Amino acid sequence: MASATLTRTLYNLASPNHSKPQARRTIDSRRTVTGARRRQIRCEVTGVASENRQQLVTTVKNGNDSLEICRVLNGMWQTSGGWGRIDRDDAVEAMLKYADAGLTTFDMADHYGPAEDLYGLFINRVRRERSPELLEKVKGLTKWVPPPVKMTSSYVRQNIDISRKRMDVASLDMLQFHWWDYANKGYLDALKHLTDLKEEGKIKTVALTNFDTERLQIILENGIPIVSNQVQHSLVDMRPQQRMAELCQLTGVKLITYGTVMGGLLSEKFLDTNLSIPFAGPPLNTPSLQKYKRMVDAWGGWSLFQALLKTLNQVALKHGVSIPTVAVKYILDQPTVAGSMVGVRLGLSEHIKDTSAIFSLTLDEEDVKRIQEVISKGKDLMRVIGDCGDEYRRA
């Protein structure tokens, strides 16, 4: 079982074979920065215009528990492998660049390769080289995805302490909990122990990831102060706007969404392409592209997806932005959505400009009507797949 070696066996949400245990990757955090990197740096936030600052952040809360987050979160699934080799130092530099641009919330998980370790290195750089004001704005949200074993207090505490040590924080800003098998009611035990750790100050807010509406209601009825549920949500996958949104409106629980640009499928890169012809279009060469292509197939197929891309492109050209910017803004405009994830390939590519443009974009009634007209032609994925998170629990 887990120990101070910071290695544990876990189940990988990112993989289609997610029932297989996967050994956690670690990185050597003993290397230190030297020279110019040790100097105190004072920088201005340049990514988001000052008039859009209010739109940049929101607060998720339940009772006395609250956390201010950026409405566009930097998703770190890409550090887990499959998107290209991540250089540790380059990755940390890239994280600093995002934070300096005002994109200060990072989302990771215990099973995202070295993500938590990278955050630990990054937050130490922020402590040494940035202002106290920026340090206060930076948030690290992580997930715990345990195997279906007995959830004792000591077991939960041990695993949370691993994330705290890896991320080099006394208290986790947010712990998002995932559970594989609803027939095993151990998830309630785990969440009660997590709530105890929150009361001790080791966790600031308790949240969920990939829970369905029925179980979210049960958890809330058991007095667990859930602030948010992270779910898959895009123009193709509008399931969260059905039963889940109704419960969220009643309870105040917010949604944090991932898959909002579908791993890059919702972009100009895939406009006017035909993937049925070998080598005719861009390769689906990352785990996220492959995952969300399957979602497109379930929703309505590539021809309908091309119609959606063409509509989004027309809206994007009208506003002088990109297709991903329009796609994220539409989801962020849903009342129950607190924030949307945009994956970051740290040190390999960056999308700060497109992301920053989200906060100045306003979709008018005509834009919304045109987008809704296309997405209404797709299948209801609630009927095809089930409620939020059911894609991870089907045989």
N, C-alpha and C positions, 0 to 999 in steps of 0.2 A: 504494500500500500504506500501512499505518498509519504515522503519524508523530506528532510532538509536538503536533499539532493535536487529538489525542484523538478522531479520527474514523476509523472503519474500516467496511468493508462486511462484512456478516455475514448469517447465515441465522437466521430467527426461528422458534424452537420453538413459540411461542405461536400462530402462525397456521396455519390449515389449508392455506394456500398456502406452506408453510414452505420450499419450494425457491427462492423468490424472494429475491434479496439485498435487504437493507433498510439504509438509512443510519442510523447510530447518532445518536440525539439527544444533545445536550449542553446543559448549563446553565451559566450564568455563575456561577462560584464566587468571583468577586472581591468580591462584596458582603459587607460585614462586619456583624456584630452590634454594637450600641452600647448604652449606657445600662445598664439593669438586667440585660440579658442577659450583660454582662461580669462581673457579680458572681459570686463563688464561692458555689455553692449546696451545701448539705449536706442530703440528703433520705434518709428512711427508705424501704426497700422495703415497699410496702403491698399489692402485688397478691397475693402468695402467703404463706399463713400459715407461721409459722416451723416448725411441725411437719411441713410438707410440703416443706421446703427440700431434703432429700436426694433426693426424687423429681424435683426440678426439673431436675437436671443429670445428665449422663452423660459418659463419655469414649470417644471412638473412637480406636482405636490399631492400629498394625502395627509390630512390632519396637520400635525406640526412638522412633518417631513417635507422638505422641498429641495430642489436643485435647479440652478440656472444652467441651461445648456445652449449651445449654438443650434440654430434650426437646421443647419446642414452639418451633419456629422462626418468626420473623416473615418471611413470604414477600413479596418486593417486586416480583413480576411486574406487579402493578397499577400500578406507576409508568410502565409502558411505553406507556400510552395505551389507551383503550377503556373505562375505568372512571370517567371524569370527570377534569376538569383538576386537576392536582396543583400546589398553590402551594408553592414551595420552602421558605419560612420555616415555614409551617404543617406541612409534612412533617417537617422537622427537629425541630420542637417535639413532634410526635407520636412520633417515634423516641425522644426523651428520655423521654417519658411511659412508653413500653413498657419501656425500660431501667430506669427508676426502679421499675417494678412487678415487676422480677425477670426479665422476658422479654428477655434480653440478647443473643440470637443472631439475626442478620439474614442472610437468604439473598438473593442477587441474581445478576446475570449481566452479561456485557459487552454484551448486546443488550437489556437491560431499560431502555431509555430512559436517564434520568438517574440510575438507581439507585446506581451506583458513585459518582457525584459527590455525591449526597445523603449517602451514607455518609461521604464525606470531610468534608463540612461538619459532620455529626453527631459524628463521632469527635473533631473539634477542639473542639466544644462540651463534650464529655465531658472532654477533657483539661483545659480551662480551668475548668469549672464544677462538676465532680463529684469525688468522692473517688478516690484511687488504687485503692482496693479495687474500686469499680465499674468503673473503666477496665480493670482486669485481667480482669473477668468478661465484658466486651463482646467479642463475636466477629463478624467479618464474613466470611461464606462467599460466594465468587463462582464463576462458571462461565466457562469459555472455550469458545466454539463456533466453531471456525475453518472456513473453506471447505476443500474437499478439494484443497489445494495441497501442494507438497513441504514436509515438516516439517523444516527446517534448524534448527540451534541458534540462529542469529541471528534467524530468523523467530519462533521460540517466545519467545525472550528479549524481543524487541521488543514483542510483544503482552502479555506478562506485565508488563512495565514500564509499559505504558499503564494497566493495572488498578491497579497499585501507586500510580501518580501520581494517578489519579482518586480512589482511596480514601484517599489521603494516608497510606499506611502503608509502612514499610520492608520488611515481610514480610507476605504474604497469609496469613491464618490457615488458609484452606483454598482450594485451587484444584480445582474439579470440572470434569472434562474430558468433552466430548461429541464424538462422531465420527459422521459421516453414513453412510459407506459401508464396510462391513466388508471388501469385496473389495479395498479399498485399505489395505494393511498399514501405511500411514503413521502410524496411531494409535500403534503401538509406538514409532516414532521420536519422536513428540511426547511420549509419556509418559516416555521415557528422558531427553529434554532437560528435561522438567519435574522429574524426579528430580534431575538435576544442579543445577537452580536451587534445589531444596529443600536440597541439600547446601551451596549457597552462602549459604543463609539468606534467600533472597527469597520462599520459600514454606515454611510450617510443615508442612502436610500435603497429600498428593496424594490426590484422590478422583475418582470417576467420576459421570456422570449419564447415565441411560438406556442403559446397557450391558446386554446379555443375559448369561445364565449362561455360555454357551460362551466368549464373549470375555473375561469377567471371569476365568475360569480360565486362559486363555492369558496374560493380562496378569500374573497372579500367578505363573505358571510362568516368566515372563521376569524375575522378580525386582523388579517394580515394587511398592513398599510402599503399596498402596491401603488406605485406612482405611474408606471407605464408598462406597456406590453410591446415588445419589438416583434414585428410581423412582416411578412413579405407583402409588398403593396406597390403596384405600378398601374399604368394605364391599361395593361393587359390583365392584371390580377387585381380586381376591385372588390374581392371578397371582404376585406376589412370594413367596407362601407355598408355592410348589411347588418348582421346580428351584432358583430363586435362594436360597431359605431354606436348602435342604440344603447348598449350597456355602458359604453364609455361616456356618452352624454348624460346618462343617469347618475353615474358615480364620480365623474371627474377624472377617471384614469385616462391617460393620454397614450397615443400610439407613436412609436418610433418605427420608421419603415426602412426596410432594406430591399434590394432588388429593384429600386425605383427607376434606374436607367438600364436594368436588365443586363448587367455585366458589360454594357457598351452596345447592346443591340439597338437600343433607342438612341441612334446617332446617325450622322450623315454618312458614316463609313458603310452602313448597311442599306442605305437608300439606293433604290434601283439596282438591286442585286438579285440573282437567282441562284439560291443554294442547291437547287435540284440538279444543276449542271456541275459536275466535278471540276474544281479549281476555277470556277467562273466568278466566285465571290470571295470575300475575305475568309480566311480559315477560322473555324471555331476552335481555337487552340488554347483556351483557358477553361478551367472548371466552371467559372461563372457563365461564360458564353454557352457552354454545353448545357448547363442546367436550365438557363432561361430560354434556350431554343426549344427544349422539351415543353416549357410552359406555353410558348407560342403555338406549338403543334396542338396542345390540348385546348387552347383558346379558339383557334380558327384557322391556323395554317399561315404559310408564308405570304400568300397573295393578299389576304386581309391585313397582315402585318405591314406589307408594303403600302397599302392604302392609308394605314395609320401614320407611317413615316412620312408619306407625301403631305398629309394634312398638317402634321407637326412642322414639317419644313416650311410650308406656306406661312404658318403662324410665326415661326422663328424669323423668317425673312422680313415679315411685316414689322417685327420689333427689333431687328438687328441683333438677334441672339442666336444661340445654337439649339438644335433639337433637344439635347439633354437638359438644357436650361428650362425649356418649356415643359418637358416631361416632369421634372422635379417640382417646378412651381405649381403645376396642376395638383399634384398630390399634397404639397404643403398647404394649399388653399382649402383642403378638407378640414372642417372644424375640429375633428378629434385628433388631428395629426400635429404632434409637437415638433417633430423633426424627421428629416429623411437622410438616409445614409448615401454617401457617394464614396465608392471605393478609391483608395489611394495606392498607387504603385510606387512606394517610397523610394526615391533615388533613381527611378526608371522613367517616369513621366509625371506630369502634374497638370491640374485643371483648375488652378486658382482663379483665373480670369473668368471662365465659364461659371464657376460656382458663385463668385462674387456678383455676377450679373443677375442671379436669381433674385436678389434682394431689391433690385430696381425694376424688375419686370412686373407689370400688371396685366393680367389676362382679362380682356373685356368680354362682354356677353357674347359677342359674335365668335370670339376664339373658343370659348367654353362650349358653345352650341356645336361648332364644327367638330371639335374633339369628341364630344359626347355622341354625336351622330355616328362616328366611325366605331367607337368602342362598344356601342350598343349592338353592333352586328356580330360581335363575338359571343362565344358560349358563356353561360353562367358557370364560372369555375367552382362556385359553391356546390352546384349539382354534380359537376365532374369530379372534383377532388374532395370536397368537404370544407369545413370551416378552417380558419387560420391555423396553420401548423399541422393540419391533418396529412399533408404530403410527407411528413417525417414519421408518420405512425401507421401508414398503410402497409399491409403485408406485401 
